[in-house]
Amino acid sequence: MTSPATESKTPPQLERDATQDSAKRDIPRPVTVRTIARFVERGEKFACLTCYDATTARWLERAGVPVLLVGDTAAEVILGYPSTIFMPLDVLIALTAAVKRGAPNTLVMADMPFMSYQADEAEALRNAGRFMTEGLADTVKIEVDRTFAPLVEKMARAGVPVVAHIGARPQQSKLRGGYGSVGRTAEEARRLVADAVTLEKAGATMLLVEATPDEVAQQIVAKTHIPVIGCGAGTACHGQVVVLQDLLGLSDWQPSFARPIAWLGEPLLAAARQWIGMVRESRLGEHPYHMSEQERKDFAARSLHQSP
């Protein structure tokens, strides 16, 4: 294991590479909601990925990813639950803070988990405040429709930047009998556009649109004036987000819009199997810790006269 001092240092070459990568992408640091708004003004698309730990966050920031979402998908990919509704509030706050510590110059968006904001507006404000203070979040995301406009307005008035998540809302999947796309009928599509417009007027900083036809997202982008992040909502959106584990080919199942661009499951499997073999055969290389000759003699002499 490396010492804490070693872990905190970035290798010089990586520092140079990270600086060059950021320069190439023209991403100013730190990234803020104003930065994202300027991307939209310039017509520049931006990437977003989920992230749940400081180490991964550090690498994603070096890559130049401007937005990291600490999603309630952590319930599934980190904690092993079957659905996002099982995500504990305190755990997600802790994970959000970890990601921000790992990527201090990246905009970190925190998911507010199931029943952390639906039951009571005062409780919702307190929980959002915890994400901003304890969790170090730059924005919070809530799954909503236009009926949540009063809550969004209160959060905005309190100084909480809100990302309004519309379209498919995984926290409501049990109402629909499972996860599925939304907005395939003209009526649903009109309702989603109306939701977007109302939530922007209520003070939402950004919108996240999930699992809708491309035409719906196009209308939402056309009718609103804030950044729109798509999650399986077509290319009209200003930004795109997917679950990192899906992108890296680590998931046993993933939505069709999150196609892997790397298959890290197999290398991980191979590395684990190689380590198993190394341990079984004691092929661990030269041991790094040694006693001086005098200490070794002293240890051996004392050991002879000590009872077990």
C-alpha positions as CSV (number, residue, x, y, z in Angstrom):
1,M,0.0,0.0,0.0
2,T,1.2,3.5,-0.7
3,S,1.4,6.1,2.1
4,P,-1.2,8.9,2.3
5,A,1.5,11.4,1.3
6,T,2.2,9.4,-1.8
7,E,-1.5,9.0,-2.7
8,S,-2.0,12.8,-2.6
9,K,0.6,13.5,-5.1
10,T,-0.1,13.5,-8.8
11,P,2.8,12.2,-11.0
12,P,4.3,15.1,-12.9
13,Q,3.6,13.6,-16.3
14,L,-0.1,13.2,-15.3
15,E,-0.2,16.8,-14.2
16,R,1.1,17.9,-17.5
17,D,-1.3,15.6,-19.4
18,A,-4.2,16.8,-17.4
19,T,-3.3,20.4,-18.0
20,Q,-2.9,19.8,-21.7
21,D,-6.2,17.9,-21.9
22,S,-8.1,20.6,-20.2
23,A,-6.5,23.2,-22.5
24,K,-7.4,21.2,-25.6
25,R,-11.0,21.0,-24.5
26,D,-11.1,24.6,-23.5
27,I,-12.7,23.7,-20.2
28,P,-12.0,26.4,-17.6
29,R,-11.5,25.2,-14.0
30,P,-13.3,25.2,-11.8
31,V,-16.4,24.2,-13.7
32,T,-19.5,25.9,-12.4
33,V,-23.1,26.3,-13.5
34,R,-22.0,29.5,-15.2
35,T,-19.4,27.4,-17.2
36,I,-22.1,25.1,-18.3
37,A,-24.3,27.9,-19.4
38,R,-21.5,29.3,-21.5
39,F,-21.1,26.0,-23.2
40,V,-24.7,26.2,-24.2
41,E,-24.3,29.8,-25.4
42,R,-21.3,28.7,-27.6
43,G,-23.2,25.7,-28.9
44,E,-20.6,23.4,-27.3
45,K,-21.8,20.0,-26.2
46,F,-20.6,18.7,-22.9
47,A,-20.2,15.3,-21.3
48,C,-21.4,14.1,-18.0
49,L,-20.8,10.7,-16.2
50,T,-21.9,9.1,-13.0
51,C,-19.2,8.7,-10.4
52,Y,-19.3,7.4,-6.8
53,D,-15.7,7.5,-5.4
54,A,-12.8,9.9,-5.1
55,T,-10.3,7.8,-7.1
56,T,-12.5,7.5,-10.1
57,A,-13.4,11.1,-9.9
58,R,-9.8,12.1,-9.9
59,W,-9.2,10.2,-13.2
60,L,-12.4,11.6,-14.8
61,E,-11.4,15.2,-13.9
62,R,-8.0,14.5,-15.5
63,A,-9.7,13.3,-18.6
64,G,-11.6,16.6,-18.8
65,V,-15.1,15.5,-18.0
66,P,-16.8,18.7,-16.8
67,V,-19.8,17.3,-14.9
68,L,-20.0,14.3,-12.6
69,L,-23.3,13.0,-11.3
70,V,-23.3,11.1,-8.0
71,G,-26.5,9.2,-8.9
72,D,-28.8,7.2,-6.8
73,T,-27.8,4.5,-9.2
74,A,-25.1,3.9,-6.6
75,A,-27.8,1.8,-4.8
76,E,-27.5,-0.7,-7.7
77,V,-23.9,-0.5,-8.9
78,I,-22.2,0.2,-5.5
79,L,-24.5,-1.2,-2.8
80,G,-26.0,-4.1,-4.8
81,Y,-29.7,-3.2,-4.4
82,P,-32.2,-4.1,-7.1
83,S,-33.5,-0.5,-7.5
84,T,-32.5,3.1,-6.9
85,I,-35.2,3.5,-4.3
86,F,-33.1,1.8,-1.7
87,M,-30.4,4.4,-1.7
88,P,-29.7,5.7,1.8
89,L,-29.6,9.5,2.1
90,D,-26.6,9.6,4.4
91,V,-24.5,7.2,2.3
92,L,-25.2,9.3,-0.9
93,I,-24.2,12.5,0.9
94,A,-20.9,10.8,1.9
95,L,-20.3,9.5,-1.6
96,T,-21.0,13.0,-3.1
97,A,-18.4,14.6,-0.8
98,A,-15.9,11.9,-1.8
99,V,-16.4,12.6,-5.5
100,K,-16.0,16.3,-4.9
101,R,-12.8,15.8,-2.9
102,G,-11.5,13.6,-5.8
103,A,-12.5,16.2,-8.5
104,P,-12.5,19.6,-6.7
105,N,-12.6,21.5,-10.0
106,T,-15.4,19.6,-11.6
107,L,-19.1,20.4,-11.3
108,V,-20.6,17.7,-9.0
109,M,-24.3,17.0,-9.2
110,A,-25.9,15.1,-6.4
111,D,-29.0,13.0,-6.7
112,M,-31.5,13.4,-4.0
113,P,-32.7,9.8,-3.3
114,F,-36.2,8.4,-2.9
115,M,-38.3,10.1,-0.2
116,S,-35.6,12.7,0.7
117,Y,-37.7,15.5,-0.9
118,Q,-41.2,14.1,-1.7
119,A,-42.8,14.0,1.7
120,D,-42.3,17.5,3.0
121,E,-40.9,20.7,1.5
122,A,-39.1,21.8,4.7
123,E,-37.4,18.4,4.9
124,A,-36.5,18.6,1.3
125,L,-34.8,21.9,1.8
126,R,-32.9,20.6,4.8
127,N,-31.7,17.6,2.9
128,A,-30.7,19.7,-0.1
129,G,-28.8,21.9,2.3
130,R,-27.0,18.8,3.6
131,F,-25.9,17.9,0.1
132,M,-24.5,21.4,-0.4
133,T,-22.7,21.6,2.9
134,E,-21.8,18.0,4.0
135,G,-21.8,16.6,0.5
136,L,-20.0,19.6,-1.1
137,A,-22.3,19.4,-4.1
138,D,-22.5,22.1,-6.7
139,T,-26.1,21.2,-7.7
140,V,-28.8,18.8,-6.6
141,K,-31.0,16.7,-8.9
142,I,-34.6,15.8,-8.2
143,E,-37.0,13.7,-10.2
144,V,-40.0,15.9,-10.8
145,D,-42.8,17.1,-13.0
146,R,-44.6,20.5,-13.0
147,T,-46.4,19.8,-9.7
148,F,-43.0,20.1,-8.0
149,A,-42.6,23.7,-9.2
150,P,-43.3,25.2,-5.8
151,L,-40.5,23.1,-4.2
152,V,-38.1,24.0,-7.0
153,E,-38.9,27.7,-6.4
154,K,-38.3,27.4,-2.7
155,M,-35.0,25.6,-3.2
156,A,-33.9,28.2,-5.7
157,R,-34.9,31.0,-3.3
158,A,-32.8,29.3,-0.6
159,G,-29.8,29.3,-2.9
160,V,-29.8,25.6,-4.0
161,P,-29.1,25.1,-7.7
162,V,-31.7,22.5,-8.9
163,V,-31.4,20.1,-11.8
164,A,-35.0,19.1,-12.7
165,H,-35.0,15.5,-13.9
166,I,-38.0,14.9,-16.1
167,G,-39.1,12.1,-18.5
168,A,-38.5,8.6,-17.3
169,R,-38.1,8.8,-13.5
170,P,-36.6,5.7,-12.0
171,Q,-37.8,6.5,-8.5
172,Q,-41.3,6.0,-9.8
173,S,-40.7,2.8,-11.7
174,K,-42.9,0.8,-9.4
175,L,-45.9,3.0,-10.5
176,R,-45.3,2.0,-14.1
177,G,-44.5,-1.6,-13.4
178,G,-40.8,-1.2,-14.4
179,Y,-38.4,1.1,-16.2
180,G,-39.5,2.4,-19.6
181,S,-39.3,5.4,-22.0
182,V,-41.7,8.3,-21.7
183,G,-43.2,10.7,-24.3
184,R,-44.0,8.3,-27.1
185,T,-47.6,9.7,-27.4
186,A,-48.4,13.2,-28.4
187,E,-50.1,13.8,-25.1
188,E,-47.2,12.6,-23.0
189,A,-44.8,14.6,-25.2
190,R,-46.7,17.8,-24.7
191,R,-46.9,17.2,-21.0
192,L,-43.1,16.8,-20.8
193,V,-42.5,20.0,-22.7
194,A,-44.9,21.8,-20.4
195,D,-43.1,20.3,-17.4
196,A,-39.8,21.6,-18.7
197,V,-41.1,25.2,-19.3
198,T,-42.8,25.3,-15.8
199,L,-39.7,24.0,-14.0
200,E,-37.5,26.5,-15.7
201,K,-39.8,29.3,-14.7
202,A,-39.7,28.0,-11.1
203,G,-36.0,28.5,-11.0
204,A,-34.4,25.2,-12.2
205,T,-30.7,25.7,-13.1
206,M,-30.7,22.8,-15.6
207,L,-32.9,20.0,-16.9
208,L,-32.1,16.3,-17.2
209,V,-34.4,14.5,-19.7
210,E,-34.4,10.7,-19.6
211,A,-35.5,8.1,-22.0
212,T,-37.7,10.1,-24.4
213,P,-37.9,10.3,-28.2
214,D,-35.6,12.7,-29.9
215,E,-38.4,15.0,-31.0
216,V,-39.5,15.6,-27.4
217,A,-36.0,16.6,-26.4
218,Q,-35.7,18.9,-29.4
219,Q,-38.9,20.7,-28.3
220,I,-37.7,21.0,-24.7
221,V,-34.4,22.5,-25.9
222,A,-36.3,24.9,-28.2
223,K,-38.8,26.0,-25.6
224,T,-36.4,26.5,-22.7
225,H,-33.3,28.6,-22.1
226,I,-31.3,26.5,-19.6
227,P,-28.8,23.6,-20.2
228,V,-30.5,20.3,-21.0
229,I,-28.7,17.1,-20.2
230,G,-30.0,14.0,-22.0
231,C,-30.0,10.5,-20.7
232,G,-31.2,8.4,-23.6
233,A,-33.1,11.5,-25.0
234,G,-31.3,11.9,-28.4
235,T,-28.6,14.3,-29.6
236,A,-30.6,17.6,-29.4
237,C,-29.6,17.9,-25.7
238,H,-26.7,20.1,-24.8
239,G,-25.1,17.5,-22.6
240,Q,-25.2,13.7,-22.3
241,V,-25.0,11.5,-19.2
242,V,-24.7,7.7,-18.8
243,V,-23.8,5.4,-15.9
244,L,-20.0,5.0,-15.9
245,Q,-20.2,1.2,-15.3
246,D,-22.4,0.9,-18.4
247,L,-19.9,2.9,-20.5
248,L,-17.0,0.7,-19.3
249,G,-18.7,-2.6,-20.0
250,L,-18.9,-3.5,-16.3
251,S,-22.7,-4.0,-16.2
252,D,-24.4,-7.3,-16.7
253,W,-27.4,-5.4,-18.1
254,Q,-27.5,-1.8,-19.4
255,P,-30.1,0.4,-21.3
256,S,-29.8,0.4,-25.0
257,F,-28.8,4.1,-25.1
258,A,-25.7,3.4,-23.0
259,R,-23.5,1.4,-25.3
260,P,-20.1,0.4,-23.9
261,I,-17.1,2.0,-25.4
262,A,-14.7,-0.2,-23.4
263,W,-15.0,-3.7,-21.9
264,L,-13.1,-3.4,-18.6
265,G,-14.9,-6.4,-17.1
266,E,-12.7,-8.9,-18.9
267,P,-9.4,-7.3,-18.0
268,L,-10.6,-7.0,-14.4
269,L,-11.5,-10.7,-14.4
270,A,-8.1,-11.6,-15.9
271,A,-6.2,-9.5,-13.3
272,A,-8.1,-11.1,-10.4
273,R,-7.4,-14.6,-11.8
274,Q,-3.7,-13.7,-12.2
275,W,-3.5,-12.5,-8.6
276,I,-5.2,-15.7,-7.4
277,G,-2.4,-17.7,-9.2
278,M,0.4,-15.5,-7.9
279,V,-0.8,-15.9,-4.3
280,R,-1.3,-19.7,-4.6
281,E,2.3,-20.0,-6.1
282,S,3.9,-17.4,-3.8
283,R,5.0,-15.4,-6.8
284,L,4.9,-12.1,-5.0
285,G,8.3,-10.8,-6.0
286,E,11.1,-9.6,-3.7
287,H,9.8,-8.6,-0.3
288,P,10.3,-4.9,0.2
289,Y,10.7,-4.8,4.0
290,H,14.0,-6.0,5.7
291,M,15.6,-6.1,9.1
292,S,19.2,-5.1,9.5
293,E,21.6,-8.0,10.1
294,Q,22.0,-7.0,13.8
295,E,18.3,-6.7,14.4
296,R,17.8,-10.1,12.7
297,K,20.3,-11.7,15.0
298,D,18.8,-10.0,18.1
299,F,15.3,-11.1,17.1
300,A,16.4,-14.7,16.5
301,A,18.3,-14.9,19.8
302,R,15.4,-13.5,21.8
303,S,12.9,-15.8,20.1
304,L,14.9,-18.8,21.3
305,H,14.4,-17.9,24.9
306,Q,10.7,-16.8,24.7
307,S,7.9,-19.1,25.5
308,P,5.1,-19.3,22.8
